[in-house]
Amino acid sequence: MSTLWRVRYAQRTAGVKNSAIRELLKVTQKPEIISFGGGLPAPDVFPVERFEQACHSVLAEHGALALQYGTTEGYEPLREMIAQNMVRYRIVAKAENVLITSGSQQALDLIGKLLINRGDRVVVEAPTYLGALQAFNVYGAQYVSVPIDDDGLCTEQLEPSLRTGPKFMYVLPNFQNPAGVTLSEGRRHQLILLADKYGIPIVEDDPYGQLRYEGEHIAPLVVLDHENLSRDKGFTLGNVIYLSTFSKTLAPGIRLAWIVAPEDVISKLVQLKQAADLHTSTFNQYVAYEVARDGFLDQHVKLIRQVYRERRDAMLQALTDYFPHEVTWTHPQGGLFLWVTLPEGTDSEALFRAALAENVAFVPGDSFYANNGHEGGRHMRLNFSHPQPELIYEGIRRLSLAVKMQLRAHVPH
C-alpha cells in the first residue's frame, strides 16, 4: 500500500526532509535531559491570566463573530494595531499592507509559493534559519550562500552572488537565528544600495527585533529601503517584504504572525492563503488583540527582556567558566540564541551523541546551512530563553564534558 502512494508523490516532495529541530524535540522530552535545542520561549513568561481574561471577554462580547469564518487578510483591528505599533520602529504601513498568517512558517511558505520557480536562486546567509530552507525547498529553490560574522551578513562579499540573478535575498538582520548576530547599520545601508543596484528584493525576517537586551535599536531594512532610495513622500513600501510574529512576545501556541508588503503583493499573497487555509484562526486573532491592547504588550515585552537577558548572561558566564579556551561563541545583544564554534576537525554530530550521553542537547550547526551543510560541522546552536538560569549553568557544565572529550578524540595535539 505504501509503495502505491509513494510512486504518486509530487516531484516537489523529493527534497522535503524532517526538521532536525522537530526531531530533536522528540529525543529531548525525557525529563533528565537539559535541552538547549528548540527555540522555545520561556513558558513562565506566558501571560496566562491575561489570555484567560481575554478569552472570556471575547466570547462574552464578540462570540458570534470570533467563532465564525473571517477575512483572509485578518482581523482588521489587529492589523491596524500592528501597523500602529510598527511606527515606533519607523515602519510606516497601513492595515492594507498587513496580512495575518498562521505563524511565521506559513508566511515563509506563502512567500516561497509566490516568488520561487523550480531552480530559482535565493541568496541566504550562511548559516540561516532552518525553517526558511524547509519552506523554500518545497518550491525547488537553489541557494547562493553568503557568510556572516559578528556584524551579520558580509555585504562586502555579496555582489558576486547578486550577479547570478537571484529571485530575492532572505535576511534575518536582528539577533539572527541561529548565530545570534546583528547586521550592523553600515552593512544595512550597503545591503539596501546593492539590492537597488541589482534590482533584487529582500525578505526581511524579524521575529526577535523587540527582544533587545543591550545596545541601540537599528532601523529595519524596510525603513532604510524607503529612506535611502528617496521614495515619494507619504506611505510606500519598496524592495523589502517584512515579516514578524507574536510567537516570541505573546505565545507561539496562538500561531499568529504577519507580512508587511506593498498592497499588490499582499493581494497576491491573499489569493495564495485562501487556497491554503482560507484564513488564520478568527478566535486566536480576537484573543491576541484583546491581550495586546491598551499597552499591555509593551509592558510584557519589558518583562521578557529582563528574564531573557538574565538567561543569556547566565549562559555566557557558564561558557566562560566551563568551556575550553579554543572554543568561541557569539555574544548576542538580544534574541534567543548564541552560536558556538569548535576547533577544526570537531564533528558536531558526534558531539551531539556524546552530549546526549551527558543528558544535555543542542542543535548541530549543519542543519542551518543550505547546500548540504558541510560548513556547519564544527558549530552548534544553543538556546538560552527556555531553561532557567540554574539549569543553564548545569547544562553547560554537562556539555563542556562532552566537548572536552570530543576535542581529545578528534583534534590533533
VENCOR-V39550 format. One record per helix or strand of 2 or more residues. SS is the DSSP state (a for helix, b for strand). FROM is the first residue (numbers start at 0). TO is the last residue. If there is no record, write none. Layout:
ss=SS from=FROM to=TO
ss=SS from=FROM to=TO
//
This chain:
ss=a from=1 to=5
ss=a from=10 to=12
ss=a from=19 to=26
ss=b from=33 to=34
ss=a from=42 to=44
ss=a from=47 to=65
ss=a from=75 to=88
ss=a from=94 to=96
ss=b from=97 to=100
ss=a from=102 to=114
ss=b from=120 to=125
ss=a from=129 to=136
ss=b from=141 to=148
ss=b from=151 to=152
ss=a from=154 to=156
ss=a from=158 to=161
ss=b from=167 to=170
ss=a from=184 to=197
ss=b from=200 to=204
ss=a from=220 to=227
ss=b from=239 to=244
ss=a from=251 to=253
ss=b from=256 to=259
ss=a from=262 to=276
ss=a from=281 to=291
ss=a from=295 to=321
ss=b from=327 to=328
ss=b from=336 to=340
ss=a from=347 to=356
ss=b from=359 to=360
ss=b from=362 to=363
ss=a from=364 to=367
ss=a from=370 to=377
ss=b from=378 to=382
ss=a from=388 to=409
//
